[in-house]
Amino acid sequence: MEILSSSTASCCLVVNLRWKLAENGSNSSQLKLPTSRERKILFARTNQRNGSLRFSSVDKFLEKLNHGKGSRSLDSFGGLKNGNSKVFSGNSSSYVVGGEDDVASITENGESPTKVLIPGLPDESNGEYSAPISSCFWKWKPKLNVHYEKAGCENVNSPPVLFLPGFGVGSFHYEKQLKDLGRDYRVWAIDFLGQGMSLPVENPTLFSKDGAASEGKDSIWGFGDEIEPWANELVFSMDLWQDQVHNFIEEVIGEPVYIVGNSLGGFVALYFAARYPHLVKGVTLLNATPFWGFLPNPIRSPRLARIFPWSGTFPLPANVRKLIEFFWQKISDPKSIAEILKQVYTDHSTNIDKVFSRILEITQHPAAAASFASIMFAPQGQLSFKETLARCKMSDIPICLVYGKEDPWVKPVWGLQVKQQVPEALYYEISPAGHCPHDEVPEAVNYLLRGWIKNLESHGSVALPLHEDAEVVENSIARDLEFVREGSRKSVIVRFFGSRFSIWNSLSSYINSQFRKTTSRILTP
């Protein structure tokens, strides 16, 4: 049996769990099921009012199609012919795969790790369409050009989506989102000032005749003795980045957006949404860092800020230059970059060659070291992470959390704290996945983003991803998302934490399930 992409938004097939992916499978997710045992195939329709699933056998479904009012040939659904059935789908984003017993467990307690087949990334080698990406520059301020990438501009009636990168990377880190989501939406990704390809186009400092230039250090921008007028008070800080995002949305995109941020980008996304809620349709946090900056903010804590004589402006003080030269030599070394990437990517089979080469390219820019220093010594933002969350909650901004469970830096407890502060926020936890789930498991992240945006755009008439039962999602559910990547089957476990989720309830549920399993083994002869 083959299960291909389909155009029926309201249906899915539920089949026996014992299936085997064809060795020559592609994004069409071709499946072979064993013929040694009888299988029951159920047809499921979603109730548009309450989102619940109603199951019936395919035989009954065919009978309704052929004898019911307005009957249509099954050929219109792909057909079930000669024992080689095919289910075609286009608008549908997934299929649930499981035994009949699993269906009951889904609707009753949500504990069964039901398999859900989701689309893979577009495979250009097989002729599948992926959105072309355009690389652009936006002149924001004198000598400060913002690099960004865009895709899907032809989707004029679709909602806009803006991606914000983590520290040390840039818009290139969202290539898998732009190529895939750009087929349905208008998508942008920007480089923060001081990072990626948004580094200064000129040296922000000048060297005196007797200064560092005579020592052969004039090639390192920002290490001069005097400031250029255009760089006066320039600091690569949280407040600068949220201003950058604000102006970019107003001047380039021109309308409210769905904003998605990873790590540092997640904090900036939330910070921006808290300050300008009228420009945000929803925020998605991908392992967002809950803190940024070491020095006090001069507006928030003026007395404390005066204790620190330097806070990220140019030129760098002489003692800071020596410190930065030492550390920059270490962290910009290719071996150090490779080691950091090894930490943040849980699946070491993930191809990160392009990410590695782009990061290495950035470190070789003459302004990279001084920009790094400015970022590290920049003051904190005027709002803390908790305060931005509180403001977003007051403004009723939809929030979706998508976190990699195996992140060594932003561990799941941080996501759960966000969920605790904003119970109505959606929280999906992906495993295995690390600090950058959008690049490590883009299939799962793109699937969740699509479903979330569709739900919001439809005002709830389209069900949220993995939500088959309204009662189940008040607690938690787990699904095994399966997809095809480069001809091979891969899967991740995605757990959704509902509005009534609590750490204590989760622990209690786990203990009870283990008790039931142990009891069952003891009683089974």
C-alpha positions in Angstrom: 0.0 0.0 0.0 1.2 3.5 -0.8 0.3 6.6 1.1 1.1 9.8 -0.8 0.4 13.5 -0.3 -3.3 14.2 -0.5 -5.7 17.1 -1.2 -8.3 16.1 1.3 -7.9 18.4 4.3 -10.5 16.6 6.4 -9.3 13.0 6.2 -6.5 10.7 7.1 -5.9 7.0 7.2 -5.3 5.0 10.3 -3.6 1.7 9.6 -1.6 -1.0 11.4 1.6 0.3 13.1 3.6 -2.5 11.5 4.6 -0.8 8.3 7.8 -0.6 6.5 9.0 2.4 4.4 9.9 1.5 0.9 13.6 1.6 0.3 13.2 3.9 -2.6 10.9 6.3 -0.7 11.0 10.0 -1.2 9.0 12.9 0.1 5.9 11.1 -1.1 6.4 8.8 1.9 5.7 5.6 0.1 4.8 2.8 2.6 4.7 -1.0 2.4 2.6 -2.9 4.8 3.0 -6.6 5.5 0.5 -8.9 3.9 1.0 -11.7 6.5 -1.8 -10.5 8.8 -5.2 -8.9 8.3 -5.3 -5.2 8.5 -8.1 -2.9 9.2 -8.1 0.5 7.5 -10.1 3.2 9.1 -11.3 6.4 7.4 -11.2 9.5 9.7 -13.0 12.8 9.3 -12.5 15.9 11.5 -15.5 17.5 13.0 -15.1 21.1 12.0 -17.0 22.4 15.1 -15.1 20.6 17.8 -12.1 19.2 16.1 -12.9 15.6 17.1 -12.2 12.7 14.9 -14.9 10.2 13.7 -13.7 6.9 12.5 -15.4 4.4 10.1 -14.2 1.5 8.0 -13.1 2.1 4.4 -15.8 -0.3 3.3 -18.5 1.9 4.8 -16.8 5.0 3.5 -16.8 3.5 -0.1 -20.4 2.5 0.3 -21.3 6.1 1.1 -19.3 7.4 -1.8 -20.9 5.1 -4.3 -24.5 5.1 -3.1 -24.8 8.2 -1.0 -26.1 11.5 -2.2 -23.9 13.2 -4.7 -21.8 10.0 -5.0 -18.4 10.2 -6.7 -16.1 7.6 -8.1 -13.3 6.7 -5.7 -11.0 7.7 -8.6 -11.5 11.2 -7.4 -9.7 10.2 -4.1 -7.0 8.3 -5.9 -8.9 5.0 -5.9 -8.6 1.7 -4.2 -7.9 -0.6 -7.1 -6.6 -4.1 -7.6 -5.3 -4.2 -4.0 -2.8 -1.4 -4.7 -4.5 1.5 -3.0 -3.2 5.0 -3.1 -4.3 8.0 -1.1 -3.5 11.3 -2.6 -3.5 14.4 -0.6 -2.5 18.1 -1.2 -3.8 20.4 1.5 -3.6 17.8 4.2 -0.4 18.2 6.3 -0.2 14.7 7.9 -1.6 11.2 8.3 -2.1 9.4 11.6 -0.8 5.8 11.4 -1.7 3.4 14.2 -3.7 0.3 15.0 -7.4 0.5 16.0 -6.4 0.1 19.6 -4.2 3.1 19.2 -7.1 5.2 18.0 -8.9 4.6 21.3 -5.8 5.5 23.3 -5.4 8.7 21.4 -8.8 10.0 22.3 -8.8 8.7 25.9 -5.5 9.5 27.4 -3.1 10.7 24.8 -0.3 8.3 26.0 0.1 6.2 22.9 3.1 7.4 20.7 1.0 7.3 17.5 2.9 7.7 14.3 2.2 10.7 12.2 3.5 11.0 8.7 4.5 14.5 7.8 5.9 16.0 4.5 9.7 16.1 4.1 11.5 19.1 2.7 11.1 19.8 -1.1 13.5 17.5 -2.9 14.8 19.6 -5.9 16.8 16.6 -7.2 13.4 14.9 -7.8 11.9 17.9 -9.5 10.0 19.1 -6.4 9.5 22.8 -6.2 11.3 24.8 -3.6 10.9 28.6 -3.2 13.8 30.5 -4.6 15.7 32.7 -2.1 16.7 36.3 -2.8 19.6 37.9 -1.0 19.1 41.7 -0.4 20.4 44.7 1.6 18.4 47.4 3.3 20.1 50.7 4.0 18.9 51.4 7.5 21.4 54.0 8.8 24.6 55.6 7.4 27.2 52.8 7.0 24.8 50.3 8.5 23.3 48.1 5.9 21.0 45.2 7.0 21.3 42.0 5.0 18.2 39.9 4.7 16.8 37.0 2.6 13.3 36.6 1.3 11.2 34.0 -0.5 7.6 33.6 -1.6 6.9 37.2 -2.5 4.5 36.0 -5.2 2.2 34.7 -2.4 0.6 38.1 -2.2 -2.5 37.1 -0.2 -0.6 34.9 2.3 0.5 36.1 5.8 4.1 37.4 6.2 6.6 35.5 8.4 9.8 36.9 9.7 12.7 34.8 11.1 15.3 36.1 13.6 18.6 34.2 13.9 20.5 33.2 17.0 23.9 34.6 18.1 26.8 34.1 15.7 24.8 33.0 12.7 22.5 34.9 10.2 19.6 34.5 7.8 21.4 31.6 6.1 20.4 29.5 9.2 16.8 29.6 8.0 17.4 28.4 4.4 15.3 25.2 5.0 12.4 27.4 6.2 12.6 29.9 3.3 12.7 27.2 0.7 9.8 25.2 2.2 7.5 27.7 3.9 8.2 30.2 1.0 6.0 28.0 -1.1 3.0 29.0 1.0 3.9 32.3 2.7 5.9 35.4 2.2 9.0 34.8 4.3 11.9 37.0 5.4 15.0 36.3 7.5 17.3 39.1 8.6 20.9 39.4 9.9 21.2 41.3 13.2 23.5 44.3 13.0 27.0 43.2 14.1 26.4 39.7 12.9 26.1 37.7 9.7 26.4 40.0 6.7 25.1 43.0 8.6 28.5 44.0 9.8 29.7 47.6 9.3 30.7 48.5 5.8 33.5 50.7 7.1 35.8 50.9 10.0 33.9 52.7 12.9 37.2 54.0 14.3 40.3 55.9 13.1 43.9 55.2 14.0 46.3 58.0 15.2 49.7 58.2 13.5 51.4 56.8 16.5 48.7 54.3 17.3 47.9 50.7 16.4 48.3 51.3 12.7 52.0 51.5 13.0 51.8 48.0 14.6 50.1 46.6 11.6 46.7 46.3 13.3 44.8 48.7 11.0 43.2 45.7 9.4 41.1 45.0 12.5 38.2 47.4 12.5 37.0 49.0 15.7 40.5 48.9 17.3 41.4 52.5 16.5 41.8 55.4 18.8 39.0 57.8 17.6 35.4 57.3 16.7 33.9 58.0 13.3 30.9 60.4 13.6 28.5 57.9 12.0 29.4 55.3 14.7 29.0 57.6 17.7 27.1 55.7 20.5 26.8 52.6 18.3 26.3 49.5 20.4 25.2 46.1 19.1 22.6 45.6 21.9 19.2 44.2 22.5 17.6 47.6 22.2 19.3 48.3 18.9 18.2 44.9 17.4 14.5 45.5 18.4 14.7 48.9 16.8 16.2 47.3 13.7 13.3 44.7 13.6 10.7 47.5 14.2 12.0 49.6 11.3 12.4 46.6 9.0 8.8 45.5 9.5 7.5 49.0 8.9 9.7 49.9 6.0 10.3 46.6 4.2 7.4 44.3 5.0 4.8 47.0 5.7 2.3 45.0 7.8 2.0 42.9 11.0 3.9 39.6 10.9 4.3 36.2 12.4 7.7 36.4 14.0 9.9 33.4 14.7 13.2 33.5 16.7 15.8 31.0 17.7 18.0 31.5 20.8 18.9 35.2 20.9 16.4 35.8 18.1 13.7 34.3 20.3 14.4 36.9 23.0 14.5 39.7 20.4 11.2 38.5 18.9 9.5 38.5 22.3 11.1 41.9 23.2 9.8 43.4 20.0 6.3 42.0 20.4 6.1 43.4 23.9 7.0 46.9 22.7 5.0 46.8 19.4 2.1 44.4 19.8 0.2 46.0 17.0 2.8 44.8 14.5 2.8 41.1 15.6 0.3 38.4 14.7 2.0 35.8 16.7 5.4 34.8 18.2 7.2 31.4 17.9 10.1 30.8 20.2 12.7 28.2 19.1 14.8 27.4 22.2 14.8 31.1 23.1 17.5 32.3 25.5 15.8 33.8 28.6 18.6 36.3 29.3 21.0 38.5 27.4 23.7 40.9 28.4 25.8 41.2 31.6 26.0 44.9 32.2 23.1 46.9 33.7 20.8 48.9 31.4 21.6 52.7 31.8 17.8 53.7 31.6 16.6 50.9 33.9 19.5 51.2 36.4 21.3 54.5 35.8 23.3 54.5 39.1 24.5 50.9 38.7 25.4 51.5 35.0 27.7 54.4 35.9 30.0 52.0 37.7 31.0 50.5 34.4 33.1 52.9 32.4 32.6 51.1 29.1 29.5 49.3 27.7 30.1 48.2 24.1 30.7 51.5 22.3 33.5 52.2 19.9 36.5 52.5 20.0 37.3 49.5 22.2 39.5 50.5 25.3 43.1 49.4 25.1 42.7 46.8 27.9 39.6 45.3 26.2 41.4 45.0 22.9 44.0 42.7 24.4 41.4 40.6 26.0 39.3 40.4 22.8 42.3 39.5 20.7 43.1 36.6 23.0 39.6 35.2 23.1 38.8 35.9 19.5 41.8 33.9 18.4 40.4 31.0 20.4 36.7 31.1 19.4 37.2 31.9 15.7 39.5 28.9 15.3 37.8 26.3 13.0 38.2 23.6 15.6 36.4 25.7 18.2 33.5 26.4 15.8 33.2 22.7 14.9 33.2 21.8 18.6 30.4 24.3 19.4 28.3 23.0 16.5 28.8 19.5 17.8 27.4 20.6 21.1 24.2 22.2 19.8 23.3 19.6 17.2 22.1 16.4 18.9 22.0 14.4 15.7 25.6 14.4 14.5 24.5 12.9 11.1 23.0 16.3 10.3 24.9 18.0 7.5 26.2 21.2 8.9 29.0 21.9 6.3 27.2 25.0 5.0 26.5 26.4 8.4 30.2 25.8 9.4 31.5 27.5 6.3 29.2 30.5 6.7 30.2 31.0 10.3 33.9 30.7 9.4 33.4 33.3 6.7 31.8 35.8 9.1 34.7 35.5 11.6 37.1 36.6 8.8 35.4 40.0 8.3 37.6 42.8 9.6 34.8 44.1 11.9 33.9 40.7 13.4 36.2 40.8 16.5 35.2 44.3 17.5 31.5 43.6 16.8 31.8 40.5 19.1 33.3 42.7 21.8 30.4 45.2 21.5 27.8 42.5 21.7 29.4 40.9 24.8 29.8 44.2 26.7 26.5 45.7 25.6 24.0 46.5 28.4 20.9 44.4 29.0 17.7 45.4 27.4 15.2 47.7 29.2 12.9 44.7 29.7 13.7 41.4 31.1 12.5 38.2 29.5 9.9 37.7 32.1 8.6 41.3 31.6 8.3 40.8 27.9 6.3 37.6 28.5 4.0 39.5 30.8 3.4 42.3 28.3 2.7 39.8 25.5 0.2 38.0 27.7 -1.5 41.3 28.5 -1.7 42.2 24.8 -3.1 38.7 24.1 -0.3 37.9 21.6 -0.4 34.2 20.5 2.8 32.4 21.6 4.0 29.1 20.3 7.0 27.3 21.9 9.0 24.8 19.9 12.0 23.5 21.9 14.6 20.9 21.2 14.7 18.6 24.2 18.4 17.8 24.1 19.6 21.4 24.0 22.7 21.6 26.3 22.3 25.4 26.7 18.6 26.3 26.9 17.3 23.2 28.6 13.6 22.2 28.6 13.1 23.7 32.0 13.3 27.2 30.5 10.5 26.4 28.1 8.4 24.9 30.9 8.9 28.1 32.9 7.5 30.1 29.9 4.6 27.7 29.7 4.0 28.1 33.5 3.9 31.9 33.1 1.7 31.8 30.0 -0.4 28.7 30.3 -2.3 29.3 27.1 0.9 29.3 25.1 1.4 26.2 22.9 4.4 24.1 23.8 5.9 21.4 21.6 9.0 19.6 22.7 11.0 17.7 20.0 13.3 14.8 20.7 16.0 14.2 19.6 16.8 17.8 18.8 19.2 20.3 20.2 19.6 24.1 20.3 18.7 24.7 16.7 15.6 22.5 16.0 14.7 24.5 12.8 18.0 23.4 11.2 18.3 19.9 12.8 14.7 18.7 12.2 13.2 21.4 9.9 10.6 18.9 8.7 9.0 18.8 12.2 9.4 22.6 12.9 8.0 23.5 9.5 5.0 21.2 10.0 4.3 22.7 13.4 4.7 26.3 12.1 2.4 25.7 9.2 -0.3 24.1 11.4 -0.1 26.9 14.0 -0.4 29.7 11.4 -3.3 28.0 9.6 -5.1 27.6 12.9 -4.7 31.3 13.7 -5.5 32.5 10.2 -8.7 30.4 10.2 -9.7 31.6 13.6 -9.5 28.1 15.0 -11.5 26.3 12.3 -8.3 24.4 11.3 -7.1 22.2 14.1 -3.7 22.8 15.7 -0.9 20.3 14.9 -1.3 17.0 16.7 -4.7 18.0 18.2 -7.2 15.3 17.6 -9.1 15.6 20.8 -9.9 18.8 22.7 -9.9 17.1 26.1 -6.5 15.4 25.5 -4.7 18.6 24.7 -5.5 20.1 28.1 -2.9 17.8 29.5 -0.2 16.4 27.2 0.1 14.1 24.1 3.1 12.6 22.3 3.4 11.7 18.6 6.1 10.0 16.6 6.5 12.3 13.6 8.0 10.4 10.6 9.3 11.9 7.4 11.6 11.1 4.5 14.9 12.8 4.2 17.2 12.1 1.2 15.5 8.8 0.6 15.7 7.5 4.2 13.1 7.4 6.9 13.6 9.4 10.0 11.5 10.2 13.0 11.3 12.4 16.1 9.1 12.3 19.1 7.0 15.5 19.6 5.3 16.0 22.9 2.6 18.7 23.3 2.0 20.1 26.8 -1.6 21.3 27.3 -3.0 24.2 29.3 -3.5 22.0 32.4 0.0 20.6 32.2 2.1 20.7 35.4 5.4 19.1 36.3 3.8 17.3 39.2 1.0 15.9 37.1 3.5 14.7 34.5 5.5 12.9 37.2 2.4 11.4 38.7 1.2 10.2 35.3 4.6 8.6 34.6 4.6 6.8 37.9 1.1 5.5 37.3 1.9 4.3 33.8 5.0 2.5 35.1 2.9 0.9 37.9 0.3 -0.3 35.4 3.0 -1.8 33.1 4.7 -3.6 36.1 1.4 -4.9 37.3 0.5 -6.2 33.8 3.8 -8.0 33.5 3.3 -9.7 36.9 -0.3 -10.8 36.1 0.4 -12.0 32.6 1.1 -15.8 32.7 
